[in-house]
Structure formats: structure tokens, C-alpha cells
Amino acid sequence: MDEPKPDMPRLVASGDFLPKAHVVEGKAILIENGGERTLRFEDFETVNGPDLFIYLATDETGSDFVDLGRIKATKGNINYDVPLGTDTDKYNKVLVWCRAFRVLFSLAELE
């Protein structure tokens, strides 16, 4: 198999979204390109809610996480920049988290 060129995007990990408090569809994909990582939601759809954020976390509780910011959209293909130096082996769970009510909307485990 040919190795990807250094300047070509490379799939690092992916996982399907699973419903927790709310119905969700889609896939989370972690891509690396030129040393930078992007978390991409593909065919994503969930219900809207107050104060929704996207976290990379170590578990479902959201006690140890990297904040990727407010949810950009509740439907479609969406990209989130992953901060440089983030250990995505450790922070391998993608949470759609409601800060206001401390509720996990949905989860994808990156493998």
C-alpha cells in the first residue's frame, strides 16, 4: 500500500455518533494535514439545545476535556480545529455537551 504524501490529508481515527440524551446521526472523523488536526462531522444531525459545545474528552462525564467551541451547526458536514499538542489518544471521545444543564447530548468514540 502506498504511504500518503506528507501534504495530503490522513485519516487518524473515526467513530459513529451514539445518542445519549438526544437522537443523533453521523460520524466524527479526525484528520491530520501538515501537522494540524481537524475534527470533521459528516452527515451529522442532532436536535438544537441551549449552550451546546463540542469537547474532546477522556470519558462520557466531561470532567477532563479539550473545548473545541460552541457547536457550529446541528446538521451537515462541519469542521472543528483541534488545538496543537492535543493528545487525541487520551482525548478520544467526542462529546456534544450542554453546559447549561450539564447534559451529554451525544458521543462518538474515535478509534
VOGU-3710 file (C-alpha; in Angstrom, 3 decimals, decimal comma):
1> mdepkpdmpr> 0,000/0,000/0,000  1,296/3,459/-0,851  2,032/5,789/2,059  0,142/9,105/1,940  2,206/12,111/0,920  3,097/14,413/3,839  0,979/17,238/2,407  -2,089/15,039/1,891  -4,862/14,706/4,497  -4,635/11,499/6,525
11> lvasgdflpk> -7,401/9,749/8,438  -6,292/9,365/12,069  -9,451/7,938/13,671  -13,219/7,893/13,330  -16,371/6,863/15,136  -20,144/6,920/14,753  -22,185/9,243/16,940  -24,309/7,459/19,537  -27,377/9,008/21,155  -27,275/9,753/24,871
21> ahvvegkail> -29,869/12,352/25,962  -30,946/13,084/22,367  -31,146/11,451/18,949  -28,111/11,943/16,718  -26,823/10,743/13,362  -23,456/10,974/11,678  -19,797/10,257/12,057  -16,837/12,034/13,681  -13,588/11,869/11,711  -10,171/13,024/12,910
31> ienggertlr> -7,968/14,170/10,014  -4,326/15,268/10,018  -2,901/17,515/7,321  0,539/19,089/7,540  0,777/18,504/11,294  -2,591/20,125/12,006  -5,615/18,109/13,088  -9,246/18,716/12,245  -12,290/17,035/13,716  -14,918/16,673/10,982
41> fedfetvngp> -18,555/15,757/11,486  -20,011/14,072/8,406  -23,724/13,596/7,724  -24,255/14,993/11,215  -27,690/15,762/12,595  -28,908/16,396/16,123  -31,552/18,486/17,866  -30,672/22,015/18,858  -30,268/22,822/22,505  -29,112/25,616/24,759
51> dlfiylatde> -25,414/26,183/25,306  -24,109/23,261/23,189  -20,340/22,771/22,985  -18,055/20,246/21,317  -15,489/18,576/23,576  -12,738/16,042/23,063  -12,832/14,150/26,355  -11,335/11,207/28,203  -14,763/9,833/29,192  -18,510/10,494/28,983
61> tgsdfvdlgr> -18,669/12,658/32,121  -16,897/15,627/30,554  -14,664/16,013/33,606  -11,408/16,093/31,577  -11,804/17,662/28,149  -10,461/19,926/25,423  -13,030/22,561/24,438  -13,404/22,885/20,650  -16,007/25,637/20,997  -19,707/26,141/20,518
71> ikatkgniny> -21,498/23,815/18,142  -21,340/25,389/14,669  -24,403/23,664/13,203  -26,841/20,902/14,100  -26,950/19,467/10,589  -24,418/18,846/7,827  -20,659/18,477/7,454  -18,780/20,592/9,997  -15,086/21,118/10,830  -13,511/21,926/14,205
81> dvplgtdtdk> -9,824/22,771/14,637  -8,052/20,619/17,224  -5,512/22,657/19,240  -1,877/21,785/18,519  -0,436/19,403/21,089  -3,774/17,774/21,960  -3,238/14,098/22,801  -6,023/12,543/20,725  -5,145/9,086/22,034  -6,082/10,334/25,512
91> ynkvlvwcra> -8,935/12,634/24,430  -10,598/10,097/22,154  -14,268/10,763/22,861  -16,228/13,464/21,044  -18,986/14,914/23,202  -21,873/17,146/22,214  -22,315/18,705/25,644  -24,932/21,100/27,040  -23,089/23,325/29,509  -26,227/24,981/30,883
101> frvlfslael> -27,723/21,700/32,117  -24,538/19,589/32,254  -26,084/17,010/29,908  -24,372/14,789/27,354  -26,402/15,051/24,130  -24,342/12,526/22,161  -20,977/10,802/21,925  -18,599/9,398/19,314  -15,575/7,307/20,266  -12,578/7,833/17,982
111> e> -10,857/4,573/17,067
//
